[in-house]
Amino acid sequence: GFVTDEQLRSYLIAADLFATFPVRSAGSAGATKSMALGTPIMLTTSCGGTYSFLAEHNVGVYVHPVEYSEWSTKLTDIFEGSEIKPMPREQIEIRYSWRFTANVLHQAFQECVK
């Protein structure tokens, strides 16, 4: 059913883990929201920019999208106390700021007009 923004925020803050397992994705808005609230992330390596951002900072847990036994192993490790390093808030603020987005678009434009 429908969940308000405030309810979603409360759920994400209370969560021990945010897990998403898309087979193909450019990124995950849910994972981004969870990171901003300090929730550790588990996602697939096919989660595009979100996966790349987490891997770049060596945080979160990643699984191959169709290696289901890997999912089971990683989830078991987590449930048995394996710690997941969350993304530092300041890194999220930098990466998802309008200034960063504008710079990326500007660089892409500069590459196109060369």
N, C-alpha and C positions, 0 to 999 in steps of 0.2 A: 503494500500500500504506500501511499504518499507519506513522505517524511519531510518535515519543515527543515529549513536551513539550520535553525537552532537545535533541533533534535539530532540532525546529522552531525553537527559539531560536537554535541555531547557524546554521541556514540563513538565518534572517532577519537575523542580525548580519552574515553574509557577503555578503548580497545588495546589489547596487548600486541596486536599484529594486524596490519592491513595486507591482505593477500588478493592478488588478481592474476588470472592465468589466461590472457588472450593469446590466440595463435598468431594473430597479426594485429598490430596496433602502432600508430604513430606516437602514442604516449598515453598516459592515464591521468585524467583529471582527478579521479578519486585518490590515486596514489599521491598526486601533488598536494591535494588538500590534507591528506593524512600526514605527509611529511611536514607541512607547515605547522601542524599541531603536535609534532614530536612523536608520532606513532611510527614504530619500525615497519619496514616495507618488505614484502616478499612478492616478486613478480617474475614474469617470463622474460627471457632474453630477447623476445620479439617485441617488447614493449617500447621500441624506438627510442625517442629522446629521453624518456624517463629512465629507461634502463641505462643508457649511456651516461646520464648525469649521475646516477647512483654508483655505477662502476668506476667512473672517473674519481669519485671521492671515497671509494672502497667502503661503502655503507650498504645496508640492506642485504637481502638474500635473493639469489636468482636461480631459476630453473629453466631447463629447455622446455618449450611449450608442449611437446608430446612425449616427454620422458617421464611417464607417470610414476615409475618406481623412484625416480629422483625426487619428485614432489613428496612422496611418502617418507623417504629418508630424511629430507630436510625438515619437514613438519614434525617428525618424531624427534629430531635433534632439538628443535625449538621447544616442543612440549616438555622435553627432559631438561630444559634449562640453558640450552645454548643461547648465548647473548647475541642480539642483533644490534649493530651500531646504527643509531638513527642519524639522519642528515642534520648537520648544524643549521639552525634557523637562519643565521646570517648568509649562508650559502644559498638557501632557498630565496631569500629576499633579493639577492643579487641576480640569480638566474631567471627569476620570474618577474623582474621589474620591467616597467615600460622602457627604461633606458637601455637595458640589455636587449630587449626585443627590437628596439629601434636601431641599435648598433648592428645587430645581426642582419636586419633587412637592408641597412645601408651598405654593409660589406657585400651582400649578395648582389645588390644593384651595381656596385662598383665593379664586381667581377663580370657582370653581364655587359657593361659598356666598354670593357677593355678591348 
